[in-house]
Amino acid sequence: MGRNCSSVSADPKGVRRPVLRTSDLAAEFALGVDSLRRGAFESARRRLKTLAQRHPASFDILYNLAYAHHSLRDWEAAAGAYRAALDLNPGHAGARFTLAVELAILGRTAEAACLYRALAQAPATRPAALARLALLDPGSVTAAEAGDIERSAAAAETETPTRIALWFALGEVRERAGPFDDAFSAFQEGNRLKRATLIDPDPRTAAREHAASIAFLKATFTREFIAAHEGPSGSAAAPIFVVGMPRSGSTLIEQILASHSQVSGLGETSALHQAIGGAWPYRAGAPAGGRTLARLAQTYLASARAAGWRRGRFVDKMLDNYLHVGMIHLLFPRAVILHSVRDPVDTCLSCFRQLFIGRGNECAYDLGDIGAEYVRYRDMMDHWREVLPGRVIDVDHESLVTAPTRSISRLVTEACGLAMEDACLRHHESARPVRSASAAQVRRPISATAVGRWRHYERHLGPLLEALGRYGPRGRR
């Protein structure tokens, strides 16, 4: 779980094919669209940008150019292209929804909320717009809007993806108004509907595959294996990796560090997975040795540059990299590996309250599944502590939010070896884009209001507490 913990996404339909009059233009545009569909986003952007300069009055070119910018994490450019497209076709709902997404990533929450409210004026887009609004800023939802959210969520004719989002949104709204039992029932229904849509892979298959991956990694990365391959062949680069479970406070860690003048925050990047996916020692029979390690390290760093790293150090917040601590250690002996740790029950409940976007979170929609996932993840982390003692640094979320000044100073200086800067204490003032489920929270001053939230829901958490076992409140070490 956690391959993609993002709370916002681009227009799910993504790419538009226009009917263009000029055959040459249509052919050129078709090549750009094909590049988008193949994931060749930089090539698509170059082609579409040239076309947009030649044909600035083409909505379809601008719309797809915006999608290319978004896919390359160029959020400001994406927002500009969506605005330009909307100047040509102000009523296009898809462009208005996706512009709101870009604005939310850029921290312009009020502007995004205004767009959602405007979209909510039309009956056809009102349910989806209210769902997005409530997930973005549940405290701003009026009683009338909350009533409409509840009615649309319960209506069988509402499209299933929108119904799911509405139930999660209703849970957020009810949690602020109370009682918590009503909030839980909304989250539970949203999770039930979402889990029913998961087919490939389904939650049971995902759990088996996850368990098998952990077993393989534990059997491969033994003390002896690591000792035989670590050494001077590793890269001198010193990335900062943040690993752990979703909803454990990782976005706050990244926001603090990325506020430093010498650190870039890359968010959840698949760079490491892409670099090592089919390589030694994950593929039987592949050659082992310093050359292989050096090549993999350079491949990873090239992906980091493509994701936005320009100078200094960077934070890679792909949480699933906890599976690859051993490989990180071999590739980057100077890397800092931070383990985001939060109260296990609060962490798992927060996963249950979150509607994740994209694949990789199939075990996040049932309390028992979440608890079992948590135990597997902790088993992996326990293995790394055994074979690489002291290599991973735990960052306690509760300490960060209850004693922020002291904890932030330790994180920046002791854990990461950086000079302390006041901007790290004022991290919520940073204008950097944030694309995660916690994007709104990290733009506000630190608050401890979510610490111990699970106690409000305790009477409903039996399956979770049972699955957590020793990590639950009664058995925690």
C-alpha positions in Angstrom: 0.0 0.0 0.0 1.1 3.6 -0.6 2.6 3.5 -4.1 0.5 6.4 -4.7 -0.8 8.1 -1.6 -2.1 11.3 -3.6 -5.5 12.9 -2.9 -5.8 14.8 -6.2 -5.4 13.7 -9.8 -5.7 15.0 -13.3 -8.9 14.6 -15.3 -9.2 10.8 -15.4 -10.1 10.9 -19.1 -7.0 12.8 -19.6 -6.5 13.1 -23.3 -8.8 14.6 -25.9 -8.8 13.9 -29.6 -10.0 16.9 -31.5 -11.4 17.1 -35.0 -8.9 19.5 -36.7 -9.4 20.9 -40.2 -5.8 20.8 -41.4 -4.5 17.4 -42.1 -0.9 18.2 -41.2 -2.0 19.8 -38.0 -4.2 16.8 -37.2 -1.3 14.4 -37.9 1.1 16.4 -35.7 -1.5 16.6 -32.9 -2.1 12.9 -33.2 1.6 12.3 -32.6 1.5 14.4 -29.5 -1.6 12.6 -28.2 0.2 9.2 -28.9 3.2 10.4 -26.9 0.9 11.2 -24.0 -0.8 7.8 -24.1 2.6 6.1 -24.1 3.8 8.2 -21.1 6.4 10.1 -23.2 5.4 13.3 -21.5 8.4 15.5 -22.3 8.2 14.6 -26.0 4.5 15.3 -25.9 5.0 18.6 -24.2 7.6 19.8 -26.7 5.3 18.9 -29.6 2.1 20.3 -28.1 3.9 23.5 -27.0 5.0 24.2 -30.5 1.5 23.5 -31.8 0.0 25.8 -29.2 2.4 28.6 -30.3 1.2 28.1 -33.9 -2.4 27.6 -33.1 -3.2 29.5 -29.9 -7.0 29.3 -30.5 -7.1 25.5 -30.3 -8.8 24.4 -27.1 -7.8 20.8 -27.7 -4.1 21.5 -28.1 -4.0 23.7 -24.9 -6.0 21.1 -22.9 -3.6 18.3 -23.8 -0.6 20.6 -23.3 -1.9 21.2 -19.7 -2.2 17.5 -19.2 1.5 17.1 -20.3 2.6 19.8 -17.9 0.7 18.1 -15.1 2.2 14.7 -15.8 5.7 16.4 -15.6 4.8 18.0 -12.3 5.0 21.5 -13.8 1.9 22.6 -11.9 2.1 26.3 -12.6 2.4 25.7 -16.3 -0.4 23.3 -16.2 -2.6 25.8 -14.4 -1.7 28.4 -17.0 -2.6 26.1 -19.9 -5.9 25.1 -18.4 -6.8 28.8 -17.9 -5.9 29.5 -21.5 -8.0 26.6 -22.6 -10.9 27.9 -20.5 -10.6 31.3 -22.1 -11.6 29.5 -25.3 -14.2 27.3 -23.8 -15.3 28.7 -20.4 -18.0 26.0 -19.9 -15.8 23.0 -20.2 -16.3 21.1 -16.9 -13.3 18.8 -17.3 -10.9 21.8 -17.7 -12.5 23.6 -14.7 -12.1 20.5 -12.5 -8.5 19.9 -13.5 -7.6 23.6 -13.1 -9.0 23.3 -9.5 -6.7 20.3 -9.0 -3.6 22.4 -10.1 -4.6 25.3 -7.8 -5.0 22.9 -4.8 -1.5 21.5 -5.5 -0.1 25.0 -5.7 -1.7 25.9 -2.3 -4.3 28.2 -3.8 -7.1 26.5 -1.9 -9.5 29.4 -1.9 -9.3 29.7 -5.7 -9.8 25.9 -6.1 -12.8 26.1 -3.7 -14.3 28.9 -5.8 -14.1 26.8 -8.9 -15.8 23.8 -7.2 -18.6 26.1 -5.9 -19.1 27.5 -9.4 -19.2 23.9 -10.8 -21.7 23.0 -8.1 -24.2 25.5 -9.6 -24.9 23.2 -12.4 -27.0 20.1 -11.6 -24.8 17.8 -13.7 -21.6 18.6 -12.0 -22.9 19.5 -8.5 -22.3 16.1 -6.8 -18.7 15.7 -8.0 -18.0 19.4 -7.3 -19.3 19.2 -3.7 -17.4 16.0 -3.1 -14.2 17.7 -4.2 -14.9 20.8 -2.2 -15.6 18.8 1.0 -12.4 16.7 0.6 -10.4 19.9 0.0 -11.9 22.0 2.8 -14.6 20.2 4.8 -14.8 23.1 7.3 -16.2 25.4 4.5 -19.1 23.2 3.6 -22.5 24.7 4.6 -25.4 22.8 6.1 -27.3 23.0 2.8 -24.3 21.6 0.9 -23.8 18.8 3.5 -27.5 17.8 2.9 -27.0 17.7 -0.8 -23.8 15.6 -0.4 -25.7 13.1 1.8 -28.6 12.9 -0.7 -26.3 12.4 -3.7 -24.2 9.8 -1.9 -27.3 7.8 -1.1 -28.8 8.1 -4.6 -28.4 4.9 -6.6 -28.4 6.9 -9.9 -25.2 8.8 -8.8 -22.2 7.4 -10.7 -20.3 5.0 -8.5 -16.9 6.9 -8.4 -18.8 10.1 -7.4 -20.8 8.2 -4.8 -17.6 6.9 -3.3 -16.1 10.3 -3.1 -19.3 11.7 -1.6 -19.3 9.2 1.2 -15.7 10.0 2.1 -16.5 13.7 1.9 -19.6 13.2 4.1 -17.4 11.5 6.7 -15.1 14.5 6.8 -18.0 16.9 7.2 -19.8 14.8 9.8 -16.6 14.4 11.8 -16.5 18.1 12.3 -20.2 18.4 13.2 -20.5 15.1 15.1 -21.4 12.6 16.3 -18.5 10.4 15.4 -20.7 7.4 14.9 -22.3 9.1 12.0 -19.0 10.0 10.6 -17.8 6.5 10.8 -20.9 5.1 9.0 -20.1 7.5 6.1 -16.4 6.4 5.9 -17.5 2.8 6.2 -19.9 3.1 3.3 -17.3 4.8 1.1 -14.8 2.1 1.9 -17.3 -0.6 1.2 -18.2 0.8 -2.2 -14.6 1.5 -3.1 -13.4 -2.0 -2.1 -16.2 -3.6 -4.3 -14.7 -1.8 -7.4 -11.2 -3.3 -6.9 -10.7 -6.2 -9.3 -7.1 -6.2 -10.7 -5.6 -6.8 -8.3 -8.3 -7.5 -5.8 -7.4 -6.9 -2.1 -6.6 -10.6 -1.4 -4.3 -10.9 -4.3 -2.6 -7.6 -3.4 -2.1 -8.9 0.1 -0.6 -12.1 -1.1 1.7 -10.4 -3.5 2.8 -7.9 -0.8 3.6 -10.8 1.6 5.5 -12.6 -1.0 7.6 -9.5 -1.8 8.5 -9.0 1.8 9.5 -12.7 2.2 11.7 -12.5 -0.9 13.4 -9.3 0.3 14.0 -10.7 3.7 15.5 -13.9 2.3 17.7 -11.9 -0.2 19.0 -9.0 1.9 20.7 -10.9 4.7 23.6 -9.5 6.8 25.9 -11.6 4.7 24.5 -10.4 1.3 24.7 -6.8 2.4 28.3 -7.2 3.7 29.4 -8.8 0.5 28.1 -6.0 -1.7 28.4 -2.7 0.3 31.5 -0.6 -0.3 33.1 2.2 -2.3 31.1 1.3 -5.4 28.0 3.2 -4.0 27.2 6.7 -5.1 28.5 9.7 -3.2 25.1 11.4 -3.5 23.1 11.8 -0.3 19.4 11.7 -1.0 16.9 11.9 1.8 14.4 9.1 1.7 11.2 9.2 3.7 9.6 5.7 4.1 6.7 4.2 6.1 2.9 3.8 6.0 0.6 6.3 4.3 -1.0 8.8 6.6 1.9 8.6 9.1 3.1 12.2 8.9 5.5 11.9 6.0 4.2 14.9 4.1 5.0 17.1 7.1 8.5 15.7 7.3 9.1 16.5 3.6 7.5 20.0 3.9 9.9 20.8 6.8 13.0 19.6 4.9 11.9 21.1 1.6 11.6 24.5 3.2 15.4 24.4 3.6 17.4 26.4 1.1 19.5 23.4 0.2 16.8 20.8 -0.2 14.2 20.0 -2.9 11.1 18.0 -2.2 10.3 15.6 -5.0 7.2 14.2 -3.4 6.1 10.6 -4.3 8.4 9.7 -7.1 8.7 6.3 -8.7 12.3 6.9 -9.6 13.8 4.2 -7.4 11.2 1.6 -8.5 12.0 2.4 -12.2 15.7 2.2 -11.6 15.8 -1.2 -9.8 12.5 -2.8 -11.1 14.1 -5.6 -13.1 17.7 -5.3 -11.9 19.9 -7.3 -9.6 19.2 -8.6 -7.1 15.5 -8.5 -7.9 16.0 -10.6 -11.1 17.6 -14.0 -10.8 20.7 -14.5 -12.9 21.5 -10.8 -13.3 25.2 -9.8 -12.7 26.2 -8.5 -9.3 28.9 -6.0 -8.5 30.1 -2.4 -8.3 29.3 -1.6 -12.0 25.7 -2.7 -11.6 25.3 -0.6 -8.4 26.9 2.4 -10.0 24.7 2.1 -13.1 21.5 1.8 -11.0 22.5 4.8 -8.8 23.0 7.0 -11.9 19.7 5.8 -13.4 18.0 6.8 -10.2 19.7 10.2 -10.0 18.8 10.9 -13.6 15.1 10.2 -12.8 15.4 12.5 -9.7 16.7 15.3 -12.0 13.7 14.7 -14.3 11.4 14.9 -11.3 12.7 18.4 -10.4 16.1 18.0 -8.5 18.4 20.8 -9.6 20.9 21.4 -6.8 21.8 20.5 -3.2 19.9 17.5 -1.8 16.5 16.2 -2.3 13.7 14.3 -0.5 12.1 11.3 -2.1 8.9 10.6 -0.2 7.8 7.4 -2.0 6.7 5.6 1.2 6.9 2.1 -0.4 10.6 2.5 -0.6 10.6 0.9 2.9 10.7 -2.3 0.9 14.0 -1.2 -0.6 16.0 0.0 2.4 18.7 -2.6 1.7 19.1 -1.5 -1.9 19.1 2.2 -0.9 22.0 1.4 1.5 24.0 -0.3 -1.2 23.4 2.4 -3.8 23.8 5.4 -1.6 25.9 4.8 1.5 25.5 8.4 2.5 21.7 8.5 2.0 19.5 9.5 5.0 16.6 7.1 5.5 13.9 8.6 7.6 11.1 6.3 8.9 7.9 8.3 9.4 6.3 6.7 12.6 2.9 7.6 14.0 0.6 5.9 16.5 -0.3 2.6 14.7 -4.1 2.9 15.3 -4.2 6.6 14.3 -2.2 5.7 11.2 -4.5 2.9 10.1 -7.7 4.9 11.0 -6.4 7.7 8.9 -5.9 5.3 5.9 -9.5 4.2 6.4 -10.7 7.8 6.3 -8.7 8.6 3.1 -9.9 8.0 -0.5 -6.7 7.2 -2.3 -6.2 8.0 -5.9 -4.6 5.4 -8.3 -3.4 1.9 -7.9 -1.4 0.4 -5.1 -3.7 0.9 -2.1 -6.0 -2.1 -2.5 -5.6 -3.0 1.1 -6.7 0.4 2.4 -10.5 -0.1 2.3 -11.2 -2.6 5.1 -10.1 -2.2 8.7 -8.8 -5.8 8.9 -6.9 -5.5 5.7 -5.3 -2.2 6.8 -4.2 -3.8 10.1 -2.7 -6.8 8.3 -0.9 -4.5 5.9 0.5 -2.5 8.8 1.8 -5.7 10.5 3.5 -6.7 7.2 5.2 -3.3 6.8 6.4 -3.4 10.4 7.8 -6.9 9.9 9.8 -5.5 6.9 11.1 -2.6 9.0 12.1 -5.0 11.9 14.1 -6.9 9.3 16.0 -3.8 8.3 16.7 -3.0 11.9 18.2 -6.4 12.4 20.4 -6.5 9.3 21.2 -2.8 9.2 21.2 -1.7 12.8 21.1 2.1 13.2 20.7 2.8 9.4 17.1 3.9 9.6 16.2 7.0 11.6 12.7 7.0 13.2 10.9 10.3 13.1 8.1 10.3 15.6 5.0 12.2 14.4 3.6 12.8 17.9 6.9 14.5 18.9 6.9 16.6 15.8 3.4 18.0 16.5 3.7 18.3 20.3 7.3 19.7 20.6 7.9 21.1 17.1 10.8 23.4 17.7 13.0 20.9 19.3 11.9 18.0 17.0 12.4 20.0 13.8 15.8 21.1 14.9 16.8 17.5 15.5 15.4 16.4 12.2 17.2 19.0 10.2 20.6 19.0 12.0 21.1 15.6 13.7 19.2 13.4 11.3 20.0 15.1 8.0 23.2 16.9 8.7 22.0 20.3 7.6 22.4 23.7 9.1 19.2 24.8 10.9 17.2 27.5 9.1 14.2 29.4 10.4 12.3 28.6 7.2 12.1 25.0 8.4 10.1 26.2 11.5 7.9 28.2 9.2 7.4 25.4 6.8 3.6 26.1 6.5 4.5 29.4 4.8 6.3 27.6 1.9 4.8 28.1 -1.5 6.1 24.9 -2.9 3.6 22.6 -4.6 2.3 19.7 -2.6 0.6 16.8 -4.2 -0.5 14.5 -1.4 -3.5 13.8 0.8 -2.0 16.1 3.5 -1.5 19.1 1.1 -4.0 21.3 3.0 -2.7 20.3 6.5 0.9 21.1 5.8 0.0 24.6 4.7 -1.3 25.4 8.2 0.7 25.7 11.4 1.4 22.4 13.2 -1.5 21.1 15.2 -1.9 18.1 17.5 -5.6 17.9 17.1 -5.4 14.5 15.2 -3.3 12.8 17.9 -5.4 10.1 19.5 -8.3 10.6 17.0 -8.9 6.8 17.0 -10.3 7.0 20.5 -13.4 8.7 19.1 -14.0 5.7 16.9 -12.8 2.9 19.3 -16.1 1.1 19.5 -16.0 0.5 15.7 -12.4 -0.5 15.4 -12.5 -4.1 16.6 -11.3 -5.7 13.3 -8.4 -3.2 13.1 -7.3 -3.7 16.7 -7.5 -7.5 16.3 -5.4 -7.4 13.1 -2.8 -5.1 14.7 -2.2 -7.5 17.5 1.0 -6.4 19.4 0.8 -3.0 17.6 -2.6 -2.2 19.0 -3.1 -0.1 22.1 -3.1 -3.2 24.5 -0.2 -5.0 23.0 2.1 -2.2 21.7 5.7 -2.6 22.5 
